[in-house]
Amino acid sequence: MITFPSQYSLTDTGVNFPVLNDNRRAVCSITFEALQDRFQVLNNLEAGFNANRNAINNLARKLIELNPNEDRYLITTTNPDT
């Protein structure tokens, strides 16, 4: 089961947020460029992340399902929307 706790942190390059995949912790990240490109977030990136959190979690879920044993997952502008 994949779950996303509500925590997140802003970094120099994007937003990190935790995920639990069958009780195993991992970190997901979305780049600022991906927030801008995928969700048209231009100004307040933190508010944009929060407003699009469900869609971002769904993108992360798809990456996790493709590679379930990773410790880190990165959503970029070039990830497929599989």
N, C-alpha and C positions, 0 to 999 in steps of 0.2 A: 504494500500500500504506500502510495506517495502522498505525503502531506507537506504543506508549507506553513511553518510558523509565521506569525505576523511581523517578526523582527526584520529589519533591513539596515544597511549602513551605506552612506554615500562615500565614494572614493574619488580619487583624482580622475579616474577613467569611466566611472559608471556607478552602478548600484549593486551591492552584494546582498543576497538574501539566502537564508538557510533552507534546506530541504531534508526531510526524513524519508528515506527509501527503505521500507521494511525495517524501521528502527535504526538504520545506519545513517549517520549524519554526512551531509555533503554541502557544498556551497555552490550556489548559482550566482551568476553575474550577468548583467545586461549593460552593454556599453552605452554611453551617452549618445553616440552616433546611431545606435539601433533604436533608442527611444525616439530620437528625432526622425529617423527614416521610417520606421514601422508605425509609429503612433503620432507623428507630427507634433511632438512635444518640443517647443522652441524656447520657452522662457523658464518656468519653474519646473526643473527636472524632478524634484522630489514630489511635487503635486502631480506631475505627469505620470510618474511611476505608480503612485497610489491610485490614480484614476484608472490606470490600465492594468492593475495588479492581476486580475483574473486572466486576462489574455496573456500576460507575461508568464504567469504560472503554467498556463497551457502550453506555451512554447517550451518552457523548461521541462515540463512533463514529457513532451515528445523527445527531447534530447536524452532524458534519463531512460526512457523506454528503449531507445536505440543502443545505449551504452550503460547498463544499470550498475556497473561496478566502479564507475569513476568517482573521484573525490571532489572534482570541480566541473562545472558546466558553464559554458560561456555562450550567451546569446549575442550575436553580432548582426550586422546588416546583411551578411552573406549566408547565414544559416538558412537552410530550406525551411519552409513552413509546413513540413511533413506532418 
